[in-house]
Amino acid sequence: MRARLAPRARLAVWPDLSTDVAAVLAALPDEGLVEFVWEEEDGRITSTVADETQFAELAAQIAGARAAAVLSMYVDERSPLFTAVLPDGDGVLRARWRTDPAPGDRDWAALKTLRRGRTVTGIVTEIAGFGVTFVDIGGFTAMINIPELSWRPVSHPCDVVAVGQRITAEILDVDLVRERVSLSLKALQEDPMLQIAQQVGRIVAGEVTRLVPSGAFVRIEDRKDGFEGFVDNAELAAPPVDGPEDVVQVGDRLTVKIIDVDPARRRIALSRTQAQGSRAQENRRV
């Protein structure tokens, strides 16, 4: 340690670890970033930084330690036993303990005010080539991944947002270690697939968008970002076909029946044969 100290280096010395490990763990905050420090039975000392999502796992690991401490990572809450600054070679102390805020200091100050579930408003500043949207939320740049832009299928962020646009989003996560904030636009929107789920049993017409060996995908809403349902080969024709290309091609319009909707897995099951059967029954009644 002495070899790494240089003039103007600032040194902080902290109190000893507590042997009352249970009391240390009982004093954990409800949320926030802390540093866990503990001494193993063999005398080895380990430290790691964690937030509230990792507290339970680390508490179980530390429970058998010889001694431990939990230190806040927030500068205004850290209280060392004493601090000192190493003087220059001529014996003059020239270090400044309070410096002008750097960009990193401002980012950290903004991060400390953010919490999961909060609603924030910001300006879209950049749409990266790999699909991530960056948003200035007032002192910090957060990001939105493509799946969080909309409940509907999105091929590119430009389909939903534009640079300079003012948006309102929900904070999904605040990563104080990597200094990252992730947002979600769709968290503040109603999932339109829930409305589709109420239409199970309905017969609709849609365009075939893709063929795969096991069946065909059909867009069941008349819009570019409309939901697509899947028609299994067994539901395309009776008797079942070996491949969808034996019955339909991309661009064809199919009349299908919505037989199942799973909003959690984002899946819609369709049937062409059941739609044909329903239409035949109606015709017989007529």
N, C-alpha and C positions, 0 to 999 in steps of 0.2 A: 504493500500500500504506500509506503513512504517513497518508493521509487517512482510512483505515478503522480505524486504531488508536485506541483510546480508553483512558482510565485503567483499570487493572486487567486490561488485555488481556495474555494470555500469548503470547510469541513464541518459536518454535522454529526454529533454523537448522540445516540438515543438511549433511553433507559434499558436495563436488562429485561430479558423475556420473563414472563410470569409463569410460575410453576402451577398456578391454578388455571389449567387449560379450560376447564368447564366454564369458569367465570369469563374468560376471554371470549369464548364462543357465544356466551349468553349476551354479550354486549355488542354483537354484530348489528350494524345499522339495517334498516328495512330495505334500503336500496343505495346504490352508489358504488364507487370504485374504491377498493381497499387493497392494502398489501398484507398478505399473510406471511408471517415469519415464524418458523418453529424449529425446535431442536429435537432430532431423532434420539432414540435410546442409545445409539452409538456415538452421540455427540455431534453428529453432522447437522449443520444449520442450513435450512432451505428457505427460500422466499419466492413468492409468486404474486402477481397482481390479478385480481378477479373482480367481477361484479356480482350482483345479487343472483344471477342465473346460475352461478357456479358455487355459491356459498355452501349449499347442502353437501355437495360432493367433497369439497375441501374440508369442511367441518368433520366429516367422517374420517378423512385421512389424518387430520390433525389430532383427533380425539385420543390417540395413543401416544402422543408426543410427550417428551419430558418437560418442555416449556414452550410457550408460544406468545405471540403478540399480534394484534391487528392494528395497522396504521392507516389512517386516512391518506388518500392520494391528493386531496385538495390542499393546495398550498396554505390557505388561510386556516386550515385545521391541523396542520402538522406542527407539533410542539417539541422540538428536540431538547435534550438535556442542556446543551450549550452549542453555540456556533462560533467559529473562528475563521479568520482569513490569514493565509500564509503571506507574510510581507515579501517585498522584492529583496534582491540581494543586498541592497544598501540599507536594509532595515526599515525602509519607508513603506507604510501601508497605503497602497494606491487603489485598491479594489473598491468598486462601488457596489454596495449591497442592493441598492434599488436602482435599476436601470430603466430606461424608457421601454414601454411595452413593445415587444416584437410581434410580427404577424402570428407567430405560434402562441403567444400569450393571449392575443385577442381571440384566436380560435378556441383556446381552452376555456376562456371566460364564457364564450357563447355556448360551448358544449355543456358546461355545468348547469345551464338553465333549461336544457332540453330533457324531456321525459317521453317514454313510450306512450302512445295513445293520444298525445297532444295534437291539436290541429294547428298547422302553420300555413302562412301565406308567403309566396316567394315569386321570383322571376326566373324563367328558364334562361340560362346563360349559354348552354352548349348541349348539343346532341352528338355524342361520340359515334364514331364509325362502328363500334362494336355494340351499339344499341342502348347504352346507358345515357339517361337524361340528367344533366346537372342543373341544380336549382339553387339560387342565392336566397336563403331564408333570413337574411338580415344579419350579416356578420359571419356567416358560415355557409359553405357550399355543401349541400346534401345531394343525394343521388336517388334516381328512380330506375329500377330495372324494368325491362319490357313487360314481364308478367304482372307488374303492379300498376301499369298504366290504365288498364281497362279489363272488365270482365269478359269482353268480347275478344275474338282473335285479333292480334296486332302483328303485322309483318315488319313494321318499322315505326319508331317513335313519332316520326313526322306525320303519321296518320292520326295522331292524337294531340300532339303539342307542337309548338313552334318557338324558336328562339325569340325572346322578348315578351312572351306571353306570361301573364300573371295567373298563377294557379294556387289552389288551396288543396293541401294534402294532409294525410295523417302520418305521424312519426311511427314507423315500424320498429326501428331499433336505433339505439345510441351506443356505439362501440367506442368507449373512452380510451381503450388501449391503442387501437389503430386510428382513432380520431375520425370516425366515419359515422354518418347519419344516413339511414335509408328511409325513404318515404313511400307512400302508397296513395295513388289517386283513387283506385277502385274501392279502397276501404271506406270512402265517404259516399259511395254510390250503391244503389240497390242492384243486386245481381239479377239481370234479366232472364237468366236461365230458370229462376224460380217461377217465372210466368210460364215458361215452356213446360215445367213440371206439372202445372195445373192442366195441361192440354193432353195428357196421356189418354190414348184412345181416339184422338182426333186424326182425321185423314187430311193430309196436306200434299201439295205438289212442290217439287224442287228440282234444281239442276244437279246433275252428277258432276262432282268436282274432281274426284280422284278414284282410281281403281287400285286395289291391292289384291294379292292372291286370295285373301279370305272374304272379300266383299267390296262394297262400293260406299263412298261418302257422298251424301246428298245435302246441299244447302237448303234448309227448310224455311229460311226467312228471305224475303225479297230485298236484300241489301248486301252491299259489298262485304261487310264484316258480319254477316248473318251466321248464326250457329249452324254447324254441320252435324248431321246424324249419320250413323253407320248402319248399313244393311248387310247382314251376313249372307253368305252364299245360300244358306238354307232358307233364308227369307226372301231371296230374289225371285225364285221360281219353284214350281212344283212339277216334277221332282227336282231336288236340289241340283245345282250346276257345279261343275268342277272349278270354274273361274267366272268372275263377273263379266269378262269380255264376251262370254257366250250369249249374254242377254242384253247388256247395256254398254254404252261408250261414254266417255267424258263429253259433257255438253248436252246429253239427252235429258229430257224432263221426265221424272218419275212421279207417280202417285204412290205415296207411302202412308203407313199408319205409324204414329208415335206409340211405341209399346213400353218404353221405359226411359226415365230421365234420372241421372245421378249427378246432381249439381256439385257434390264434393269431388268427384273424380272427373268432372267435366265431360260426361259421356251421355249421348242420346242414342237409343236403340230404335231402329225403324224396321218396318216389315212391308215389303211390296205384296207378298202373297196374302197377308191378312187384309190389306187395303182392297185387293181385288175381290176377296171373299165377301167383305162388307158391302162393296158396290153390287156384287151379284145378288146378295140377299135383298138389298133395297130394290133392285130391278124386279125381282120375283114378287115382292110385296106390291109394287106398282101394277 
